[in-house]
Amino acid sequence: MSKFKTHTCNEISLEDVGKKVRIAGFVETIRDLGGLVFLDIRDMYGITQVVTSMESQDVDVVSHIPIESSVTVYGTVRKRSEETRNPKLKTGEVEIYIEEIKVLGKRTANLPFEVNSSQEVREDVRLKYRYLDLRGQKLQNNLKLRAEVLQFLRAQMVEQGFLEVQTPILTSSSPEGARDYLVPSRLHPGKFYALPQAPQQFKQLLMVSGIDKYFQIAPCFRDEDARADRAPGEFYQLDMEMSFASQEDVFKVIEPVMYNTFKKFSKKKIAEYPFPRITYKDAMLKYGSDKPDLRNPLYIIDLSEFFSRCTFKPFIGRTVRAIKVSGHMSKGFHEKMLEYAMKIGMKGLGYLEVQEDLSYKGPIDKFIPEELKKELISLAKLEKNDTIFFIADSEKRATELAGQIRTELGKRLDLIDEDVFKFCWIIDFPMFELDDHEKLAFSHNPFSMPQGGLDALEHQNPLDILAYQYDIVCNGIELSSGAVRNHDIEIMLKAFSMAGYTEEEVKTKFGALYTAFQFGAPPHAGIAPGIDRMLMLLTNSETIREVIAFPLNSKAEDLMMGAPGNVKREQLRDVHIEILRKG
């Protein structure tokens, strides 16, 4: 017999009636009924009721054990009476009559919140006492699911012939889209390691090394602001790369992995693969986002040219996007949508309602010439009783705002099917974009292969060049980015030169890749689905922090451990750092 337990708190059943058992766990509740004292003992597997009576020498001890103390209980299993059965518990048919109870860890401090309570607890309090928060069933279930998903993902990759390889945590700084976390070197004064934003360069170097198919459950570190679907600090991804592979090869590998994972761990419907493929250009036009939620049936159309021929001055010379919905909306609905539009920076939200005779009713009807009204019916595929909303601004702003209005309309009209996962690929991202200073910059991953190769870089308008870059999106959440990599040194140098990098800068920042690609690098491609985001969707959690054991808060602080924190002056001296105070 184990010193502390023979069974977990979820294992005892009617088959154990009459047997001597020992369990261990935390005291969840105590009920003193004036002759009988009942305790619910909880571990990570379940709950078992234990009981003692007034005849027992332990009754006084039992009734005064602080809630959430850890205990071990020894006793005899007996069947519950019919009126005390609890069908909600796996152990609800039985209880343990206490013969011995020992407090192993007595709670001596006041609880900051009640474990497993239905009451809302501030997140900062939950994170400060995360070890208590993790005692709750919801988070424990999330962690169990996380472990099972990781095992399943790993098994699927191994089954497809991928080799798991761990890449370094301490590496060099490189521009990959976010800020690096830097680690000062003790042995090399004034120099720094960087925590990897992703194993990007290492996995490409593995391809040069002759590793055909690589994967790992990779930790990634990025000093960036938090969002509901993004954890500041660190996160994990299913990182993979393939040699002698195209975009299609990656799709064939990862689609069944995603589908099978969501199928196994969710009761929701899963849209079948192959997943729909939407170009970046079409996604931005039709959905106003490169992360479209395909559960929302609404789509956006461009009416810029049409309104250039109308007399409504606020629309003339502007990009005009429109969204059609079925049915006429109430005055209150329009007021709330206008309120939302103003909140996101719009000056108004025009609309028209289509009447039974296909005439219009709405504030901008009078600005549309009679001879153009039938054309609008055709362009927008309007039917009687439809309502069409209009968004006008610069092209970039109109695209963004239309996407937000589409999402809001979908929510307010209850059009989004919450019982389904819909995946899609966003493909054909632009290779370059103009930054805030109107200078050419990489729009996505700088290591992507341009479509058309060197010829495109030399002869096309840079802003028209597309990359073999692709994202997986599910229900409006970007799960992953991937690309066919630029493995040709000549093409790589040309692409970086167009983004303002000299060959010497490329050598300095990407020295290993620069050198390795001169030794016969194979074509290669990969992707890296975000595990935390997958779990957020699978658990229907509002934030990514609900599926991470010890997350940072939205300000990148660990409230439990007190990180980031101060260190001793001696520690700073060891790494050749001196902190200068302002003023």
Buried (B, 14 or more C-beta within 10 A) or exposed (E): EEEBBBBBBBBBBEEBEEBEBBBBBBBBEBEEEEEBBBBBBBBBBBBBBBBBEEEBEBBEBBEEBBBBBBBBBBBBBBBBEEEBBBEEBBBBBBBBBBBEBEBEEEBEEEEEBBBEEEEEBEBEEBBBBBEBBBBBEEBBEBBEBBEEBBEBBBEBBEEBEBEEBEBEBEBBBBBBEBBBBEEBEEEEEEEBBBBBBBBBBBBBBBBBBEBBBBBBBBBBBBBBEBEEBBBBBBBBBBBBBBBEBBBEBBBBBBBBBBBBBBBEBBEBEBBEBEBBBBBBEBBBBBBBBBBBBBBBEBBBBBBBEBBEEBEBEBBBEBBBBBBBBEEBBEEEBBEBBBEBBEEEEBEBBBBBBBEEEEEBEBEBEEBBEEEBBEEBBEBBEBEEEBBBBBBBBEEEBBBBBBBBBBBBBBEBBEBBBEEBBBBBBBBBBBBBBEEEEEEBBBBBBBBBBBBBBBEBBEEBEBEEBBBBBBBBBBBBBBBBBBBBBBBBBEBBBBBBBBBEBEEEEBBEBBEBBBEBBEEEBBBBBBBBBBBBBBBBBBBEBEBBBBBBEEBBBBEBBBBBEEEEEEEEEEEBEEBBBEEEEEE
